[in-house]
Amino acid sequence: MREFVFTLTYETGVDPLMDTLAAAPEARSTALVCPGSESEVWRLDRVTGPQETVERAAALIADENRDLISVSDRGCAGRRYSDVLSVSARRAVVYTRVSEATRCDAVSLIARRYLTGGVFAEVTRRGSEARWRILMESDEKVGMLYDTVGGTLREGITYRFEHLEDATESPSNPFASLSLRPEQRQVLELAAEMGYYETPRETTLDDLAAELDCPRSTVSYRLRRAEAELVAGFISTT
């Protein structure tokens, strides 16, 4: 596995989350980002620091009306679901899923567009910098990813390449300790079996609901919660 690492530096006023973290030097946000397709991405953010900063950052990340994933002047159109999984005095964990994203200049979706095979990313935000570590099976088209990200950034964001090399850490089994509720596992397994995660999709939520004889809203909720558990299990082992 290869890793492509670069850093984005934000000027004040460009991104409210970066401004919030920059105001508290001891605060940081670490996220695992998994693009499921060229139009869907899952994200799990961990924020640590002073309580006021953590609460403010978590609220920004969980705001379904705010676009914090595009790095260009063009916002991401699509469906968004966010859930604060846990919050304490100095730590919060927020799950986000963006689906049916169109015209979206998110780093992870740009990576999914060009890189073949499995792709996921870690992004660490501290101060005015966001350090991206993209892990991939093949770096054959990483130059196109590099050029596209660099040419997409909106004013106030600068781009610094760090390295492209073999991954420094081997991915461990992300699901070793994963425990899903039976109803969550059932809908997740059926979704995979019926091609819900294929590109393009081979089934819909309505089809899954009909197969399970459940309301569409119930199937959608169980699927989102199962996906959140998957991502949480993944990030806990990386």
C-alpha positions in Angstrom: 0.0 0.0 0.0 1.2 3.5 -0.9 0.6 6.8 1.0 0.4 10.3 -0.4 0.8 13.0 2.2 0.3 16.7 1.8 -0.7 19.7 4.0 -3.3 22.4 3.4 -2.8 25.7 5.2 -5.8 28.0 5.8 -5.9 31.7 6.2 -8.2 33.2 8.8 -11.8 33.5 7.7 -11.6 30.8 5.0 -13.0 27.9 7.1 -14.9 28.2 10.4 -13.7 24.8 11.7 -10.0 25.7 11.1 -10.6 29.1 12.7 -12.1 27.4 15.8 -9.1 25.0 16.1 -6.5 27.8 15.4 -8.0 29.8 18.3 -7.0 27.0 20.7 -3.5 25.8 20.1 -3.9 22.6 22.1 -7.1 21.6 20.1 -7.0 19.1 17.2 -9.3 17.2 15.0 -8.4 13.8 13.6 -10.7 12.2 11.0 -10.9 9.0 9.0 -12.5 9.6 5.6 -13.8 6.7 3.4 -15.1 7.5 -0.1 -17.6 4.8 -0.9 -17.9 5.9 -4.5 -17.3 9.1 -6.5 -20.5 10.6 -5.0 -20.5 9.2 -1.5 -18.2 9.6 1.5 -18.3 8.6 5.1 -16.3 10.5 7.7 -15.6 10.1 11.4 -14.1 13.1 13.3 -12.6 13.1 16.7 -12.1 16.5 18.3 -10.1 17.0 21.4 -9.2 20.2 23.4 -10.8 22.7 25.7 -14.5 22.1 26.3 -15.7 25.2 24.6 -13.6 24.5 21.5 -14.7 20.9 21.3 -18.4 21.8 21.6 -18.0 24.5 18.9 -16.1 22.3 16.5 -18.5 19.4 17.0 -21.5 21.7 16.3 -19.8 22.9 13.1 -19.1 19.4 11.9 -22.6 18.1 12.7 -24.4 21.1 11.0 -26.1 19.5 8.1 -26.6 22.9 6.4 -22.9 23.7 6.4 -20.4 22.4 3.8 -17.0 21.8 5.3 -15.7 19.2 2.9 -15.3 21.1 -0.4 -11.9 22.8 -0.8 -13.1 25.0 -3.7 -15.5 27.9 -4.0 -18.1 25.3 -5.3 -20.2 23.7 -2.5 -21.2 20.1 -2.5 -24.8 19.4 -3.6 -26.2 16.1 -2.2 -27.7 14.5 0.9 -26.0 14.9 4.2 -26.5 13.0 7.5 -24.5 13.8 10.7 -24.7 12.4 14.2 -22.7 13.3 17.3 -21.8 9.8 18.6 -20.2 11.0 21.9 -19.3 14.2 23.6 -17.5 14.9 26.9 -15.7 17.8 28.5 -12.6 17.5 26.2 -13.6 15.1 23.4 -16.3 14.6 20.8 -16.8 12.1 18.0 -19.0 13.0 15.0 -20.1 10.8 12.2 -21.0 12.3 8.8 -22.2 10.7 5.6 -22.6 12.7 2.3 -24.4 10.8 -0.5 -25.5 11.7 -4.0 -22.8 14.4 -4.0 -22.6 16.3 -7.3 -20.1 19.0 -8.3 -18.2 18.2 -5.1 -14.6 19.2 -4.8 -13.9 17.2 -1.6 -10.3 15.8 -1.4 -11.6 12.3 -0.7 -14.0 12.3 -3.7 -11.3 13.7 -6.0 -9.0 10.8 -4.8 -11.7 8.3 -5.4 -12.2 9.7 -8.9 -8.6 9.0 -9.9 -7.3 6.2 -7.7 -8.2 2.6 -8.4 -8.8 -0.1 -5.7 -9.3 0.7 -2.0 -8.8 4.3 -0.9 -9.2 5.9 2.4 -7.7 8.9 4.1 -6.7 10.3 7.5 -6.8 14.1 8.0 -5.4 15.8 11.1 -6.3 19.4 11.7 -4.3 21.5 14.1 -3.9 25.3 14.2 -4.2 26.5 10.6 -3.1 23.3 9.0 -4.9 20.2 7.8 -2.5 17.3 7.0 -3.9 14.7 4.6 -2.6 11.1 4.4 -4.2 9.2 1.6 -3.7 5.4 1.5 -4.2 3.6 -1.8 -3.5 0.3 -3.5 -1.9 1.9 -6.5 -0.4 5.4 -7.1 -0.6 5.1 -10.9 -2.7 8.3 -11.3 -1.6 10.1 -8.2 -0.1 12.9 -10.3 -3.6 13.7 -11.6 -4.9 13.8 -8.0 -2.0 16.1 -7.1 -2.7 18.5 -10.0 -6.5 18.5 -9.5 -6.3 19.3 -5.8 -3.8 22.0 -6.3 -5.8 23.6 -9.1 -9.1 23.4 -7.2 -8.3 25.1 -3.9 -10.2 28.3 -3.2 -8.4 31.5 -2.4 -6.9 31.5 1.1 -5.8 27.8 1.1 -2.2 26.8 0.2 -0.9 23.4 -0.7 2.4 21.8 0.4 3.5 18.3 -0.9 5.2 16.2 1.8 5.8 12.7 0.3 4.7 9.8 -1.8 6.0 6.4 -0.6 5.2 3.1 0.8 2.7 3.3 3.7 4.5 3.8 7.0 2.0 1.6 8.9 0.2 -1.5 7.7 -3.6 -1.3 8.0 -4.8 -3.6 10.7 -8.1 -5.5 10.6 -10.7 -2.7 11.1 -13.5 -5.0 12.1 -11.8 -7.2 14.6 -13.8 -5.9 17.5 -16.9 -4.7 15.6 -20.3 -5.6 17.1 -23.4 -4.7 15.2 -27.0 -5.1 16.3 -28.6 -8.0 14.5 -31.0 -5.7 12.6 -28.1 -3.5 11.5 -26.1 -6.4 10.3 -29.1 -7.8 8.4 -29.7 -4.6 6.4 -26.0 -4.1 5.8 -25.4 -7.6 4.5 -28.5 -7.4 2.3 -27.4 -4.0 0.9 -24.0 -5.5 0.0 -25.6 -8.6 -1.5 -28.1 -6.6 -3.6 -25.4 -4.2 -5.0 -26.2 -1.1 -3.0 -22.5 -0.2 -2.8 -21.7 -0.9 -6.4 -21.0 1.9 -8.9 -23.5 2.6 -10.3 -25.9 1.2 -7.6 -27.8 -1.9 -8.5 -30.6 -1.3 -5.9 -32.2 1.4 -3.9 -33.4 1.9 -0.3 -37.0 1.3 -1.5 -35.9 -2.1 -2.9 -34.2 -3.0 0.4 -37.3 -1.9 2.4 -39.5 -4.1 0.2 -37.2 -7.1 0.6 -37.1 -6.7 4.4 -40.8 -5.7 4.6 -39.8 -2.6 6.7 -40.5 1.1 6.2 -37.9 2.9 4.1 -37.1 5.3 7.0 -36.3 2.3 9.3 -34.0 0.7 6.7 -32.2 4.0 6.1 -31.7 4.6 9.8 -30.4 1.0 10.4 -28.0 1.3 7.4 -26.6 4.7 8.6 -26.0 3.4 12.1 -24.3 0.2 10.8 -22.1 2.4 8.6 -21.2 4.6 11.6 -20.2 1.5 13.6 -18.1 0.3 10.7 -16.2 3.6 10.4 -15.8 3.8 14.2 -14.4 0.3 14.3 -12.0 1.2 11.5 -10.7 4.4 13.1 -10.2 2.7 16.4 -7.7 0.4 14.9 -5.7 2.9 12.8 
